[in-house]
Amino acid sequence: MRCIKAWSPAGLSAIFEAVVVEGDPMRSGARGAGLALEKGVMVEVCLSEEGVYETYLNDIRGDYIVARMAAEEVAKQAKYTGGFIIKQWVEVPIGGGLGTSGASSLAVALAASRLLDLKITYTSIARIAHKVEVLAGTGLGTISGLALGGACIVLEPGPPGYDKVERIPIGQDYVAVVGFFGPIKKSTVLRSTSLNEINRLGRRLVEELAREPTVEKMLDISKKFSIETRLATEKVARAYQVLEDQGFPHAGQAMVGDTVFTVVPEDKADKVVEILERLNARVITSRISWKPAVLLTS
């Protein structure tokens, strides 16, 4: 059985402005900012001898729609009518604003396109992943950051090749510390009656970050965005206060999840971990990934 492996960083979203064009996923996207994390999603895609689609997540079989749709889109372009066995291993919490669906979509599209010897560019593969995210309702702008890596500001929305993305310089000695309290269903926010209000603030704060592209500014505007849009959960708001009281005023909320995060020098990470664990968060520490999603085997 022939198989190909691929990996994508997770994609923490700090702030967003949703740009949705009904019926046109290639014109839909998001402005925003966030981080690509070294902890992410690894996939293995194999040709199915039985011609069916099987999808697994952390060794549990189920109908994982994003992975399946990504493989189906690649198969359609390759005129392949058989099936796939898709295995995914996710290192970060799902549903916490950490871009696991986008990472899965991009990694599966990379592996499936190589498996079927589809002659398309990396950008075209990333566009497939973007289309899947939009159609599945799991994200809008995550792929822009995953296809570039680093700390990113997405200044113009759309799939890779149509978007405009800038990086924020951050020292290699900095790490992201993420405290996950629970999942939030992103589709409920993207269909919210207050989305216009959220978008107005999101756009203004993205422009503000572009004028001062530092990690501290990104954290500050993420906090401001979450509080003023009322997306900040009680647990995230409590974490903001405790972190500030303990000397860590720069923190934000991963969008969209019951998840607080900060970026600190590595020698201060243990203190942040201790604070968040006392608040009963599931804590993940990760370096920032300055490489995008990649194939692991060929």
Steps between C-alpha positions, in 0.01 A plus 500: 500500500649835394491777762625858534546700821472877545507743791351840568553738790197580710373852434404711799273789398527813718250728326286493186275683260287250309450570130231265370383503139204261489545226243862596421757343733787633290397857570427432866764528768604705800728779608669430830815399683635192671777248551610177333600254773759223484245274664255417225342227290669205328310295245558181307296453184489159332325368191209278598506155344125477561426833331340658810579798721610423856596785734664478841583759765754404765433133412121531535300428186220743408369720223744790525349725239785747441758227434256313276403814304866595446574156356184511287598839351846369407350180357261705287787699349703183442198317352552227757191293582639275770519554874743599775592399851577822689659500844546822699694561820425833670732638770280787619139526624226491238241778495721742690581754230826322415432435132493121510244475218707725274816309586326171421361634172839625382699195609250258342492701176883497487524126560213402269629713212843337522345156538302550177796670326288808437711763323399818683684764700511538877283811469237306307500228766456766769204640304337156510545496878355852528196403290435199723521710818249752367256237370522302824443813708806433714709806412567785263857628523700227673663362186670834427712463814559125471630536144756758616585428863606734779306778666279646229275794424250425222439845351282391208266200507476205264682178419880495462599688188213746542562598861764738637698379799779662703711342774565642847864457611533298822817367662572126489511497881126577524235231542121497493325382817138402440237429764200306364179501704264350242376505139274756337315423176641748249197485270283657771725808501532521122120502473455739793264796463777713652755398235491845334591660832776243555635561151514879537711472812711221351590704194592808706723299733673314216586838347627615841721190527638559149623841617672345803587139407630358829398190690405709804266709285345186351428366848357833617265539204390136532403570861323823402320327214376215719376732774333764280328238280393307812661187357717474811366221719486524878800269530704697247413830671602350835829380349571849364465645850711235673775518236513878529515481879795261467693728263377377161275780366530399134256217420223423252223255415534244222218549251264340533552294816482511876876539484744756640855539370812706537847512347793528741876437518562130556642555848165647613279230348497273808354780711218556248434125482471487880253791503277349231507152652377649828204634299429142384602559139652234279833668427706464183840660447630526144766678305384707206538315170680710242447230238166435330320170447731247330512151350685254720530216248505490123 
